[in-house]
Amino acid sequence: MANDEFYNEVDLYLEARLLPKDPVLDDVIGAQDAAGLPPMAVSPLQGAFLKMLAQSIGARRILELGTFAGYSTVWLARALPDGGKVITLEHQNVNADLSEKNFARAGVSHLIEIRRGKAFKSMNIMINDGVEPFDLIFMDADKINYPVYIDQVLLLSRPGTVIIADNVVREGRILDDSGKDPSVRGVRTFLEKLTSHPQVESTALQTVGSKGHDGFAMMRVKS
């Protein structure tokens, strides 16, 4: 059976052939590492996937739950057309501070609005304010609250909105129904809410690579 080191080598092989050298994004990861943050950002191949997905659907307004150090946010911002905007939500001030520096480093600060505080509260404010719906939503925040977040993001969506929820396989631990791991419990409840959900059509893909064995769920809001 392949191991994480092997998966990482395959990712590096693919990155070398499919992705151009990008010193700016390398610097973003370097700043994340220098700050002592864990390697939780999406991989370069996953970032490119998010960018191409956003471009494919013509996303003009993007919502991200969980900024972390801003690596995925930069990828998403690069997909925007003129007049587009990414709104990204981050609870930890230390992450938000670093992200703002990374956005400036990448030259995309004008495309991004970072909202500090708990995602639940930030989304409730947007819902109450009646903000324009988003075209693409990337959920990459605390997995415990995924069952709550999906109800909120649907209120911030429109027919055709695409929603990506990251880290839903958790090295296969979603098969564990013991309920001892709160993150696994949150993901399982989230996936169960998607079963025959009247508002969305859904799928999921397992992924392996430099981020280990995980996967994402993908939803499209129905007309």
C-alpha positions as CSV (number, residue, x, y, z in Angstrom):
1,M,0.0,0.0,0.0
2,A,1.3,3.5,-0.8
3,N,2.2,5.7,2.1
4,D,2.2,9.5,2.7
5,E,5.8,9.8,1.4
6,F,4.9,8.1,-1.8
7,Y,1.8,10.3,-2.2
8,N,3.9,13.4,-1.7
9,E,6.4,12.3,-4.3
10,V,3.6,11.9,-6.8
11,D,2.3,15.4,-6.0
12,L,5.7,16.8,-6.5
13,Y,6.0,15.1,-9.9
14,L,2.6,16.5,-11.0
15,E,3.3,19.9,-9.7
16,A,6.6,20.0,-11.6
17,R,4.9,19.3,-14.9
18,L,1.5,21.0,-14.5
19,L,2.1,24.1,-12.4
20,P,4.5,27.0,-13.3
21,K,7.0,28.1,-10.7
22,D,5.3,30.6,-8.4
23,P,7.7,32.4,-6.0
24,V,4.9,34.5,-4.5
25,L,2.9,31.4,-3.4
26,D,6.1,29.8,-2.2
27,D,6.6,32.9,-0.1
28,V,3.1,32.6,1.4
29,I,3.9,29.1,2.5
30,G,7.3,30.2,3.8
31,A,5.6,32.9,5.9
32,Q,3.2,30.3,7.3
33,D,6.0,28.0,8.2
34,A,8.1,30.8,9.7
35,A,5.1,31.8,11.9
36,G,5.1,28.2,13.3
37,L,1.7,27.3,11.9
38,P,0.9,23.7,11.1
39,P,0.9,22.7,7.4
40,M,-2.9,22.9,7.0
41,A,-3.1,24.9,3.8
42,V,-4.4,23.2,0.6
43,S,-1.7,21.8,-1.6
44,P,-0.6,23.6,-4.8
45,L,-2.5,21.2,-7.0
46,Q,-5.6,21.7,-4.8
47,G,-5.2,25.4,-5.0
48,A,-5.0,25.3,-8.8
49,F,-8.1,23.1,-8.8
50,L,-10.0,25.8,-6.8
51,K,-8.8,28.5,-9.1
52,M,-9.9,26.6,-12.2
53,L,-13.2,25.7,-10.7
54,A,-13.9,29.4,-9.9
55,Q,-12.9,30.4,-13.4
56,S,-15.0,27.6,-15.0
57,I,-18.2,28.8,-13.3
58,G,-17.4,32.5,-13.8
59,A,-17.4,33.2,-10.1
60,R,-17.5,36.9,-9.3
61,R,-18.3,36.6,-5.5
62,I,-16.5,34.0,-3.5
63,L,-16.9,33.2,0.2
64,E,-14.3,31.3,2.1
65,L,-14.7,29.9,5.6
66,G,-11.3,29.6,7.3
67,T,-8.6,31.9,6.0
68,F,-5.7,30.3,8.0
69,A,-2.6,31.9,6.4
70,G,-4.4,32.9,3.2
71,Y,-2.8,30.5,0.8
72,S,-6.1,29.2,-0.7
73,T,-7.5,32.7,-0.6
74,V,-4.8,33.9,-2.9
75,W,-5.6,31.1,-5.4
76,L,-9.3,32.1,-5.3
77,A,-8.6,35.8,-5.7
78,R,-6.5,35.1,-8.8
79,A,-9.6,33.5,-10.4
80,L,-11.7,36.7,-10.1
81,P,-12.8,38.8,-13.0
82,D,-12.7,42.6,-12.9
83,G,-14.9,43.8,-10.0
84,G,-14.8,40.4,-8.2
85,K,-14.4,39.9,-4.5
86,V,-13.4,37.2,-2.1
87,I,-14.8,37.5,1.4
88,T,-12.9,35.2,3.8
89,L,-13.7,34.5,7.4
90,E,-11.1,33.9,10.1
91,H,-11.5,33.6,13.9
92,Q,-7.9,33.7,14.9
93,N,-6.4,37.2,14.9
94,V,-2.8,35.8,14.5
95,N,-3.9,34.0,11.3
96,A,-5.8,37.1,10.0
97,D,-2.8,39.3,10.6
98,L,-0.5,37.0,8.7
99,S,-3.0,36.6,5.9
100,E,-3.2,40.3,5.4
101,K,0.6,40.4,5.0
102,N,0.4,37.5,2.5
103,F,-2.3,39.2,0.5
104,A,-0.2,42.3,0.2
105,R,2.8,40.2,-0.7
106,A,0.7,38.5,-3.5
107,G,-0.7,41.8,-4.7
108,V,-4.3,40.7,-4.2
109,S,-5.3,42.8,-1.1
110,H,-7.8,44.8,-3.2
111,L,-9.6,41.7,-4.2
112,I,-10.1,40.3,-0.7
113,E,-12.1,41.3,2.4
114,I,-11.2,39.5,5.5
115,R,-13.8,39.4,8.3
116,R,-12.5,38.6,11.8
117,G,-14.5,36.6,14.3
118,K,-16.4,33.4,14.5
119,A,-17.7,32.2,11.1
120,F,-21.1,31.6,12.5
121,K,-21.5,35.2,13.7
122,S,-20.0,36.7,10.5
123,M,-22.4,34.7,8.3
124,N,-25.4,35.7,10.4
125,I,-24.5,39.3,9.9
126,M,-24.3,38.8,6.2
127,I,-27.6,37.0,6.1
128,N,-29.3,39.7,8.2
129,D,-27.8,42.4,5.9
130,G,-29.1,40.6,2.8
131,V,-25.8,40.6,1.0
132,E,-25.6,39.5,-2.6
133,P,-25.4,35.7,-2.9
134,F,-22.1,34.1,-3.6
135,D,-21.2,32.1,-6.7
136,L,-18.6,29.8,-5.0
137,I,-18.2,28.9,-1.4
138,F,-15.2,27.1,0.1
139,M,-15.7,25.6,3.5
140,D,-12.4,24.9,5.3
141,A,-13.1,26.0,8.8
142,D,-13.7,23.9,12.0
143,K,-15.3,20.6,11.0
144,I,-17.3,20.4,14.3
145,N,-19.6,23.2,13.0
146,Y,-20.0,22.0,9.4
147,P,-23.6,20.9,10.1
148,V,-24.4,24.4,11.2
149,Y,-22.4,26.1,8.4
150,I,-24.2,24.3,5.6
151,D,-27.5,25.9,6.7
152,Q,-25.9,29.3,6.7
153,V,-24.1,29.1,3.4
154,L,-27.3,27.9,1.7
155,L,-28.9,31.2,2.9
156,L,-25.9,33.0,1.2
157,S,-26.3,31.1,-2.1
158,R,-28.4,31.2,-5.2
159,P,-29.4,28.5,-7.7
160,G,-26.2,27.3,-9.3
161,T,-23.9,28.2,-6.5
162,V,-21.1,25.7,-6.0
163,I,-20.1,24.7,-2.5
164,I,-16.8,22.8,-1.7
165,A,-16.4,21.4,1.8
166,D,-12.8,20.3,2.5
167,N,-11.4,17.6,4.8
168,V,-14.5,15.3,4.8
169,V,-12.7,12.0,4.7
170,R,-10.2,12.5,7.5
171,E,-8.0,9.5,6.6
172,G,-11.0,7.3,6.4
173,R,-12.0,8.1,10.0
174,I,-15.5,9.1,8.8
175,L,-16.3,5.4,9.0
176,D,-15.9,5.5,12.8
177,D,-19.4,5.9,14.3
178,S,-18.2,5.9,17.9
179,G,-18.7,9.6,18.2
180,K,-15.4,10.1,20.2
181,D,-13.8,12.5,17.7
182,P,-15.8,15.7,17.5
183,S,-14.4,16.6,14.1
184,V,-15.4,13.2,12.7
185,R,-18.8,13.5,14.4
186,G,-19.3,16.9,12.8
187,V,-18.4,15.7,9.3
188,R,-20.6,12.6,9.6
189,T,-23.6,14.8,10.7
190,F,-22.8,17.2,7.9
191,L,-22.8,14.4,5.3
192,E,-25.9,12.9,6.7
193,K,-27.6,16.3,6.3
194,L,-26.7,16.2,2.6
195,T,-28.5,12.8,2.1
196,S,-31.5,13.6,-0.1
197,H,-31.2,17.3,0.8
198,P,-33.9,19.2,-1.1
199,Q,-31.7,22.2,-2.0
200,V,-28.5,20.6,-3.3
201,E,-27.1,17.9,-5.4
202,S,-23.9,16.5,-3.9
203,T,-20.9,14.3,-4.5
204,A,-17.6,13.7,-2.8
205,L,-14.1,12.7,-3.9
206,Q,-11.3,11.1,-1.9
207,T,-7.9,12.6,-2.4
208,V,-4.4,11.5,-1.7
209,G,-1.2,13.5,-2.0
210,S,1.0,15.8,0.1
211,K,-2.0,16.4,2.4
212,G,-2.4,12.6,3.1
213,H,-5.6,10.8,2.6
214,D,-8.6,13.1,2.7
215,G,-11.3,14.4,0.4
216,F,-13.9,17.0,-0.3
217,A,-17.6,17.2,-0.8
218,M,-19.0,19.2,-3.6
219,M,-22.5,20.6,-3.8
220,R,-24.5,22.6,-6.3
221,V,-27.6,24.5,-5.3
222,K,-30.6,23.4,-7.2
223,S,-32.9,25.7,-9.2
